[in-house]
Amino acid sequence: MGTNVCHTNYFQHTIGDDEHLYDPNLLKNLNWSRTKSSLNPEITNENPGESWIVVRPLRLSDFDKGFLQILSQLTAVGNISKSDFEQQFWNMRKAGGYYITVIEDTRSKQIIGSSTLITEFKFIHECAVRSRLEDVVVNNTYRGKQLGKLIVLTVTLLAEKLGSYKMSLDCKDNLIPFYKTLGYKLEPGNSNSMMLRFEKIDPS
Ligand SMILES: CC(C)(COP(=O)(O)OP(=O)(O)OC[C@H]1O[C@@H](n2cnc3c(N)ncnc32)[C@H](O)[C@@H]1OP(=O)(O)O)[C@@H](O)C(=O)NCCC(=O)NCCS
């Protein structure tokens, strides 16, 4: 079996308004040593270069800090009420394996970046853990300051810490160079992404 010893059942902890989606302690002591060439100046999730930048797990209270508005810079979000948001937050936390990680500007108390790590338990490769990167976005007024790299590398190193044997992502062609600088590769003969979109089913 792999080294997936860090997967705690955080759902068993207390429930409150400022709950994190996952245990914030998992973001401590990530192994930034091998990402040195990707960042100039060097920053980490625990030392992000500015005192007003905080990198942390998504919180229930982030509905009021512009989290969904950030996602709408990535794709269509639709109308989501606070109760819809909270229900989905608890769905994710109950299911486990969802590591939505955000950057907050503590001066404005607004979420300015986000990325999602999703882990999947496998039987193959001796009960391995496989990871996927999803929903990477930085607020357009904060782009070009390494925050995109910071948030992607943070969840990538978290995936490694959780014992993942690989991590993959889907992206548009123009972002291939961005992800290449962070260590992601197009593997020859193994870099196709296929899609089947389902019609929305009318529940009535
Ligand atoms: C992609 C994104 C997260 C990058 O955030 P960022 O904070 O600007 O990124 P950084 O400052 O850390 O890195 C910028 C680097 O990426 C490159 N880059 C960023 N966005 C790019 C884009 N759309 N096309 C091409 N290159 C891009 C920059 O040229 C820069 O390269 P350099 O370091 O060689 O100068 C941000 O542009 C964004 O939120 N885009 C909209 C949502 C999106 O497309 N998300 C990705 C889904 S796969």
The ligand as an ORCA input file, in Angstrom:
! r2SCAN-3c Opt
* xyz 0 1
  C      -3.930     30.988    -15.318
  C      -3.902     31.917    -14.120
  C      -4.393     31.151    -12.910
  C      -2.475     32.386    -13.885
  O      -2.464     33.198    -12.738
  P      -1.328     34.301    -12.501
  O      -1.406     34.688    -11.074
  O      -1.404     35.374    -13.505
  O      -0.039     33.425    -12.781
  P       1.460     33.691    -12.322
  O       1.660     35.160    -12.100
  O       1.812     32.798    -11.226
  O       2.255     33.152    -13.572
  C       2.199     33.878    -14.723
  C       2.886     33.090    -15.806
  O       1.922     32.297    -16.498
  C       1.732     32.803    -17.810
  N       0.290     32.874    -18.055
  C      -0.666     33.166    -17.171
  N      -1.871     33.160    -17.774
  C      -1.660     32.874    -19.065
  C      -2.496     32.731    -20.188
  N      -3.826     32.879    -20.119
  N      -1.934     32.424    -21.358
  C      -0.606     32.271    -21.457
  N       0.252     32.392    -20.414
  C      -0.278     32.690    -19.248
  C       2.351     34.182    -17.804
  O       2.841     34.535    -19.055
  C       3.474     34.057    -16.776
  O       4.620     33.473    -17.334
  P       6.116     33.910    -16.826
  O       6.216     33.483    -15.386
  O       7.014     33.158    -17.716
  O       6.182     35.385    -16.964
  C      -4.777     33.182    -14.364
  O      -4.372     33.790    -15.556
  C      -6.261     32.912    -14.424
  O      -6.932     32.867    -13.383
  N      -6.806     32.749    -15.643
  C      -8.258     32.560    -15.818
  C      -8.705     31.186    -15.387
  C      -7.951     30.066    -16.090
  O      -7.760     30.077    -17.285
  N      -7.522     29.078    -15.274
  C      -6.789     27.930    -15.722
  C      -7.702     26.805    -16.008
  S      -6.785     25.373    -16.554
*
